[in-house]
């Protein structure tokens, strides 16, 4: 399993009139964690794009348990433990200290610059293989 986590501090502009984080911001935080995960395995998303590989979101879901508020310090954890030859599923958890605030999932497919579904690049698969063989703490998880 691949895993990474990032810390975010809730900004005032991320909250609504009730002082609660607006729901769509969780998807932005998921992306931040996903990018960190790719960086941690030595396969930055930018390098994928530079070689004409993209990972658009096919589906996304967020389940809210407790609200987050302005100035909260949150930890977003992402895990990828299931992937097919062209799809990746990422699972997320959002914590404030030890309190689980939300969970979610995104599904992505590898596509070319022309928008055609393609197999991941060999370099990506090799990085994933190498990273799965490492202890989780070496990946920032």
C-alpha positions, 0 to 999 in steps of 0.5 A: 500500500502507498500512503502519504499525509499532508498538514493543512491549516484552514483559511478563513476563505475556506469557510462558509457563513456558518464558519464551517469549511465549505464542502468542496475544499475537501477535494482540494485537500485530497488533491494536495495529498495525492500530489504529495503521494506521487512526489514521495514515490519519486513520480511527480505529477508534473513529470507525468504531464511532461511525458503526456500522461494525465490522471483525470478524476473519474469519480469522487466521494466525501463523507462528512462526520464532523465539521472543520473550522477556520484555523483548524490544523488538519492532517489529510492521509491518502492511501492507494492500495488498489489499482488496475492496469489503467485506474487508481483508487485513492482513499482519504481521511481528514483528521483534526488531532485524533478526531476523524472529520471526513473520509473520501475516495477518488478514482482516476484513469491514466489518459494520453494528451489526446484523452485516450485511456492508456496504461501507466508509464513503465517508470510509474509502475516501477516506482510504485513497485519499489515504494510498496516494498519500502517500509511505510514510514519511509514514504512519509506515511 
